[in-house]
């Protein structure tokens, strides 16, 4: 598997996860009893005009954070220490 294919799959897996969550909520509405009623209410709440944008913005941020955590696990954190050297040419008061 090439490096480009791995990069594409790394970005595609969280998108599939968010899509599976949406499909799972939709299919959860078909369950009997209180569980189905809960998922039907959740689906109706998610797709009202104001909450639709907020829901998809939240799911988009979730996907971005997920991709970033995968990248950080693979590459490690980006902590670097900086050393500041005083120049001897400048007079100090």
MMTF fields as JSON, N, C-alpha, C and O atoms, coordinates in Angstrom:
{
  "mmtfVersion": "1.0.0",
  "mmtfProducer": "UNKNOWN",
  "numBonds": 371,
  "numAtoms": 372,
  "numGroups": 93,
  "numChains": 1,
  "numModels": 1,
  "chainsPerModel": [1],
  "groupsPerChain": [93],
  "chainIdList": ["A"],
  "bondAtomList": [4, 2, 8, 6, 12, 10, 16, 14, 20, 18, 24, 22, 28, 26, 32, 30, 36, 34, 40, 38, 44, 42, 48, 46, 52, 50, 56, 54, 60, 58, 64, 62, 68, 66, 72, 70, 76, 74, 80, 78, 84, 82, 88, 86, 92, 90, 96, 94, 100, 98, 104, 102, 108, 106, 112, 110, 116, 114, 120, 118, 124, 122, 128, 126, 132, 130, 136, 134, 140, 138, 144, 142, 148, 146, 152, 150, 156, 154, 160, 158, 164, 162, 168, 166, 172, 170, 176, 174, 180, 178, 184, 182, 188, 186, 192, 190, 196, 194, 200, 198, 204, 202, 208, 206, 212, 210, 216, 214, 220, 218, 224, 222, 228, 226, 232, 230, 236, 234, 240, 238, 244, 242, 248, 246, 252, 250, 256, 254, 260, 258, 264, 262, 268, 266, 272, 270, 276, 274, 280, 278, 284, 282, 288, 286, 292, 290, 296, 294, 300, 298, 304, 302, 308, 306, 312, 310, 316, 314, 320, 318, 324, 322, 328, 326, 332, 330, 336, 334, 340, 338, 344, 342, 348, 346, 352, 350, 356, 354, 360, 358, 364, 362, 368, 366],
  "bondOrderList": [1, 1, 1, 1, 1, 1, 1, 1, 1, 1, 1, 1, 1, 1, 1, 1, 1, 1, 1, 1, 1, 1, 1, 1, 1, 1, 1, 1, 1, 1, 1, 1, 1, 1, 1, 1, 1, 1, 1, 1, 1, 1, 1, 1, 1, 1, 1, 1, 1, 1, 1, 1, 1, 1, 1, 1, 1, 1, 1, 1, 1, 1, 1, 1, 1, 1, 1, 1, 1, 1, 1, 1, 1, 1, 1, 1, 1, 1, 1, 1, 1, 1, 1, 1, 1, 1, 1, 1, 1, 1, 1, 1],
  "groupList": [{"groupName": "UNK", "atomNameList": ["N", "CA", "C", "O"], "elementList": ["N", "C", "C", "O"], "formalChargeList": [0, 0, 0, 0], "bondAtomList": [1, 0, 2, 1, 3, 2], "bondOrderList": [1, 1, 2], "singleLetterCode": "X", "chemCompType": "L-PEPTIDE LINKING"}],
  "groupTypeList": [0, 0, 0, 0, 0, 0, 0, 0, 0, 0, 0, 0, 0, 0, 0, 0, 0, 0, 0, 0, 0, 0, 0, 0, 0, 0, 0, 0, 0, 0, 0, 0, 0, 0, 0, 0, 0, 0, 0, 0, 0, 0, 0, 0, 0, 0, 0, 0, 0, 0, 0, 0, 0, 0, 0, 0, 0, 0, 0, 0, 0, 0, 0, 0, 0, 0, 0, 0, 0, 0, 0, 0, 0, 0, 0, 0, 0, 0, 0, 0, 0, 0, 0, 0, 0, 0, 0, 0, 0, 0, 0, 0, 0],
  "groupIdList": [1, 2, 3, 4, 5, 6, 7, 8, 9, 10, 11, 12, 13, 14, 15, 16, 17, 18, 19, 20, 21, 22, 23, 24, 25, 26, 27, 28, 29, 30, 31, 32, 33, 34, 35, 36, 37, 38, 39, 40, 41, 42, 43, 44, 45, 46, 47, 48, 49, 50, 51, 52, 53, 54, 55, 56, 57, 58, 59, 60, 61, 62, 63, 64, 65, 66, 67, 68, 69, 70, 71, 72, 73, 74, 75, 76, 77, 78, 79, 80, 81, 82, 83, 84, 85, 86, 87, 88, 89, 90, 91, 92, 93],
  "secStructList": [7, 7, 2, 2, 2, 2, 2, 2, 2, 2, 2, 2, 2, 2, 2, 2, 2, 2, 2, 2, 2, 2, 2, 2, 2, 2, 2, 2, 6, 6, 1, 1, 2, 2, 2, 2, 2, 2, 2, 2, 2, 2, 2, 2, 2, 2, 6, 1, 2, 2, 2, 2, 2, 2, 2, 2, 2, 2, 2, 2, 2, 2, 2, 2, 2, 2, 2, 2, 2, 2, 2, 2, 2, 2, 2, 7, 7, 7, 7, 7, 7, 7, 7, 7, 7, 7, 7, 1, 1, 1, 7, 7, 7],
  "xCoordList": [0.838, 0.0, 0.894, 1.821, 0.609, 1.459, 1.147, 0.14, 2.024, 1.859, 0.627, -0.079, 0.366, -0.801, -2.095, -3.042, -2.141, -3.329, -3.571, -4.717, -2.511, -2.658, -3.159, -3.967, -2.687, -3.155, -4.63, -5.377, -5.047, -6.457, -7.321, -8.382, -6.889, -7.664, -7.713, -8.732, -6.643, -6.625, -7.662, -8.308, -7.829, -8.847, -10.241, -11.226, -10.332, -11.632, -12.292, -13.52, -11.507, -12.073, -12.91, -14.012, -12.461, -13.336, -14.614, -15.668, -14.521, -15.719, -16.705, -17.91, -16.204, -17.08, -17.657, -18.81, -16.87, -17.355, -18.5, -19.495, -18.366, -19.434, -20.667, -21.793, -20.463, -21.59, -22.282, -23.51, -21.505, -22.093, -22.882, -23.91, -22.413, -23.157, -24.5, -25.512, -24.52, -25.784, -26.734, -27.929, -26.209, -27.043, -27.53, -28.672, -26.672, -27.061, -28.19, -29.097, -28.138, -29.223, -30.51, -31.59, -30.389, -31.575, -32.17, -33.389, -31.33, -31.837, -32.308, -33.158, -31.767, -32.209, -33.666, -34.323, -34.165, -35.575, -36.528, -37.718, -36.044, -36.886, -37.007, -37.783, -36.231, -36.295, -37.612, -38.174, -38.105, -39.367, -39.181, -38.086, -40.243, -40.251, -39.584, -39.493, -39.124, -38.527, -37.267, -37.012, -36.484, -35.236, -35.528, -34.887, -36.495, -36.869, -37.435, -37.153, -38.243, -38.806, -37.703, -37.751, -36.717, -35.585, -34.831, -34.522, -34.535, -33.801, -34.642, -34.09, -35.956, -36.815, -36.82, -36.757, -36.896, -36.847, -35.483, -35.4, -34.423, -33.077, -32.909, -32.311, -33.435, -33.353, -34.127, -33.646, -35.325, -36.111, -35.434, -35.481, -34.809, -34.108, -32.871, -32.564, -32.164, -30.938, -31.216, -30.386, -32.373, -32.635, -33.581, -34.127, -33.799, -34.504, -33.552, -32.336, -34.083, -33.216, -32.001, -30.906, -32.134, -30.977, -30.03, -28.813, -30.586, -29.748, -29.091, -28.115, -29.613, -28.983, -27.563, -26.617, -27.429, -26.1, -25.193, -24.016, -25.747, -24.929, -24.5, -23.371, -25.398, -25.074, -23.961, -23.006, -24.079, -23.055, -21.745, -20.672, -21.819, -20.58, -19.888, -18.667, -20.657, -20.085, -19.472, -18.367, -20.197, -19.673, -18.437, -17.52, -18.406, -17.218, -16.016, -14.911, -16.231, -15.136, -14.675, -13.482, -15.622, -15.267, -14.37, -13.389, -14.712, -13.891, -12.496, -11.505, -12.413, -11.108, -10.248, -9.061, -10.835, -10.074, -9.644, -8.563, -10.483, -10.158, -8.964, -8.03, -9.011, -7.904, -6.623, -5.549, -6.735, -5.558, -4.99, -3.771, -5.848, -5.323, -4.631, -3.636, -5.14, -4.481, -3.109, -2.13, -3.048, -1.777, -0.787, 0.394, -1.251, -0.357, 0.152, 1.292, -0.682, -0.231, 0.863, 1.81, 0.726, 1.707, 3.002, 4.087, 2.903, 4.086, 4.663, 5.81, 3.913, 4.374, 4.028, 3.629, 4.188, 3.854, 4.928, 6.028, 4.585, 5.465, 6.197, 6.488, 6.49, 7.168, 8.631, 9.346, 9.049, 10.461, 10.901, 10.124, 12.137, 12.669, 13.569, 14.366, 13.416, 14.194, 15.282, 15.035, 16.471, 17.57, 17.876, 18.152, 17.821, 18.092, 19.477, 19.763, 20.322, 21.687, 21.81, 21.328, 22.446, 22.681, 23.861, 24.899, 23.684, 24.792, 25.781, 25.388, 27.052, 28.082, 28.337, 28.967, 27.848, 28.103, 27.265, 27.693, 26.105, 25.218, 25.584, 25.716, 25.749, 26.023, 24.756, 23.646, 24.965, 23.831, 23.846, 24.908, 22.689, 22.662, 22.908, 22.914],
  "yCoordList": [-1.161, 0.0, 1.237, 1.345, 2.155, 3.332, 4.346, 4.236, 5.324, 6.343, 7.189, 7.579, 7.474, 8.282, 7.549, 8.161, 6.248, 5.458, 5.435, 5.527, 5.313, 5.323, 6.673, 6.733, 7.764, 9.09, 9.267, 9.832, 8.787, 8.898, 8.063, 8.518, 6.849, 6.006, 6.59, 6.467, 7.214, 7.84, 8.948, 9.107, 9.705, 10.752, 10.217, 10.822, 9.095, 8.552, 7.776, 7.728, 7.172, 6.36, 7.204, 6.775, 8.382, 9.187, 9.656, 9.755, 9.944, 10.347, 9.192, 9.396, 7.982, 6.814, 6.599, 6.19, 6.871, 6.728, 7.684, 7.29, 8.943, 9.921, 9.532, 9.652, 9.071, 8.632, 7.419, 7.326, 6.498, 5.325, 5.733, 5.127, 6.757, 7.243, 7.821, 7.585, 8.579, 9.13, 8.032, 8.078, 7.055, 5.937, 5.139, 4.681, 4.973, 4.252, 4.949, 4.293, 6.281, 7.029, 6.877, 6.727, 6.917, 6.739, 5.353, 5.205, 4.345, 2.97, 2.69, 1.825, 3.409, 3.241, 3.639, 3.182, 4.49, 4.885, 3.765, 3.862, 2.713, 1.567, 0.553, -0.398, 0.756, -0.163, 0.006, 1.101, -1.047, -0.939, -0.298, -0.318, 0.257, 0.741, 2.085, 2.901, 2.284, 3.567, 3.877, 5.033, 2.854, 3.075, 3.659, 4.624, 3.077, 3.6, 4.999, 5.844, 5.245, 6.582, 7.603, 8.72, 7.225, 8.111, 8.466, 9.633, 7.453, 7.712, 8.502, 9.305, 8.305, 9.101, 10.564, 11.465, 10.793, 12.178, 12.807, 13.972, 12.032, 12.527, 12.876, 13.897, 12.03, 12.297, 13.556, 14.396, 13.683, 14.895, 16.139, 17.194, 16.027, 17.16, 17.52, 18.698, 16.508, 16.758, 17.466, 18.247, 17.207, 17.73, 18.913, 19.229, 19.592, 20.863, 21.913, 21.752, 23.0, 23.932, 24.47, 24.46, 24.928, 25.508, 24.41, 24.537, 23.336, 22.281, 21.426, 20.728, 21.47, 20.724, 21.23, 20.447, 22.544, 23.118, 22.876, 22.556, 23.031, 22.803, 21.346, 21.054, 20.437, 19.011, 18.659, 17.973, 19.128, 18.8, 19.526, 19.003, 20.733, 21.418, 20.629, 20.474, 20.13, 19.329, 18.037, 17.656, 17.366, 16.123, 16.379, 15.558, 17.51, 17.873, 18.13, 17.676, 18.865, 19.089, 17.791, 17.588, 16.922, 15.619, 14.84, 14.224, 14.873, 14.184, 14.803, 14.082, 16.139, 16.813, 16.459, 16.17, 16.477, 16.119, 14.658, 14.314, 13.805, 12.388, 12.186, 11.45, 12.848, 12.75, 13.295, 12.722, 14.41, 14.986, 14.059, 13.949, 13.393, 12.474, 11.276, 10.782, 10.804, 9.714, 10.167, 9.426, 11.401, 11.938, 12.11, 11.799, 12.602, 12.791, 11.468, 11.386, 10.43, 9.114, 8.575, 7.939, 8.833, 8.315, 9.119, 8.538, 10.461, 11.306, 11.726, 12.17, 11.601, 12.071, 13.538, 14.22, 14.01, 15.41, 16.311, 15.867, 17.581, 18.52, 19.423, 20.579, 18.904, 19.716, 19.893, 18.927, 21.129, 21.436, 22.437, 23.29, 22.325, 23.297, 24.27, 23.877, 25.518, 26.553, 27.036, 27.262, 27.188, 27.739, 29.128, 29.311, 30.086, 31.464, 31.822, 31.756, 32.199, 32.56, 34.082, 34.75, 34.614, 36.052, 36.387, 35.726, 37.417, 37.865, 38.664, 39.492, 38.412, 39.129, 40.51, 41.351, 40.753, 42.039, 43.152, 44.306, 42.834, 43.861, 44.162, 43.245, 45.424, 45.765, 45.596, 45.912, 45.095, 44.912, 46.001, 46.328, 46.576, 47.665, 47.188, 47.993],
  "zCoordList": [0.0, 0.0, 0.0, 0.802, -0.895, -1.018, 0.083, 0.783, 0.216, 1.248, 0.973, 1.903, -0.282, -0.643, -0.302, 0.192, -0.561, -0.246, 1.252, 1.692, 2.048, 3.505, 3.995, 4.922, 3.381, 3.772, 3.457, 4.255, 2.301, 1.918, 2.845, 3.274, 3.161, 4.068, 5.478, 6.157, 5.923, 7.244, 7.329, 8.364, 6.277, 6.258, 6.005, 6.427, 5.326, 4.944, 6.078, 6.154, 6.953, 8.041, 9.0, 9.34, 9.463, 10.325, 9.626, 10.256, 8.331, 7.595, 7.545, 7.692, 7.338, 7.375, 8.771, 8.906, 9.803, 11.173, 11.475, 12.083, 11.054, 11.264, 10.447, 10.93, 9.223, 8.396, 9.009, 8.989, 9.549, 10.204, 11.44, 11.743, 12.162, 13.323, 12.898, 13.558, 11.796, 11.295, 10.842, 11.135, 10.132, 9.692, 10.899, 10.922, 11.895, 13.11, 13.855, 14.366, 13.918, 14.565, 13.764, 14.334, 12.441, 11.596, 11.731, 11.817, 11.752, 11.9, 13.322, 13.533, 14.294, 15.676, 15.87, 16.805, 14.985, 15.046, 14.712, 15.015, 14.101, 13.748, 14.877, 14.782, 15.961, 17.093, 17.848, 17.863, 18.465, 19.192, 20.572, 21.135, 21.094, 22.46, 22.647, 21.73, 23.865, 24.245, 23.446, 23.109, 23.144, 22.396, 21.017, 20.599, 20.312, 19.001, 19.082, 18.233, 20.121, 20.299, 20.568, 20.053, 21.368, 21.647, 20.363, 20.124, 19.535, 18.293, 17.3, 16.548, 17.269, 16.387, 16.82, 15.984, 18.124, 18.63, 18.338, 17.949, 18.527, 18.264, 16.783, 16.448, 15.906, 14.47, 14.112, 13.351, 14.662, 14.403, 14.937, 14.304, 16.09, 16.682, 15.871, 15.688, 15.386, 14.62, 13.304, 12.84, 12.691, 11.357, 11.333, 10.276, 12.476, 12.447, 11.897, 12.004, 11.302, 10.551, 11.302, 10.74, 12.517, 13.211, 13.663, 13.527, 14.198, 14.754, 13.679, 13.957, 12.453, 11.362, 11.132, 11.054, 11.024, 10.803, 11.993, 11.831, 13.201, 14.392, 14.504, 14.901, 14.157, 14.229, 13.252, 13.617, 12.009, 11.028, 11.317, 11.018, 11.899, 12.296, 13.404, 13.383, 14.372, 15.446, 14.903, 15.29, 14.003, 13.443, 12.581, 12.553, 11.88, 11.103, 11.996, 11.702, 13.098, 14.04, 14.679, 14.909, 14.962, 15.518, 14.549, 14.964, 13.261, 12.262, 12.168, 12.047, 12.222, 12.147, 13.357, 13.206, 14.56, 15.759, 15.726, 16.204, 15.166, 15.065, 14.129, 14.447, 12.975, 12.023, 12.65, 12.467, 13.394, 14.027, 15.09, 15.22, 15.85, 16.871, 16.23, 16.761, 15.102, 14.377, 13.893, 13.985, 13.374, 12.889, 14.03, 13.874, 15.179, 16.318, 16.87, 17.328, 16.831, 17.283, 16.375, 16.837, 15.093, 14.138, 14.161, 14.144, 14.199, 14.085, 15.426, 15.48, 16.501, 17.801, 17.982, 17.039, 19.21, 19.449, 18.866, 18.537, 18.747, 18.062, 19.051, 18.743, 20.222, 21.227, 20.849, 20.582, 20.835, 20.603, 21.657, 22.084, 22.064, 23.02, 22.254, 21.402, 22.58, 21.918, 22.865, 24.049, 22.338, 23.118, 22.585, 21.399, 23.471, 23.073, 23.576, 24.772, 22.646, 22.989, 22.987, 22.072, 23.998, 24.039, 23.137, 23.174, 22.336, 21.493, 22.327, 23.148, 22.113, 22.864, 22.277, 22.919, 21.049, 20.403, 21.021, 21.034, 21.522, 22.06, 23.505, 24.316, 23.83, 25.245, 26.088, 25.659, 27.283, 28.176, 29.225, 29.755, 29.543, 30.527, 31.942, 32.873]
}
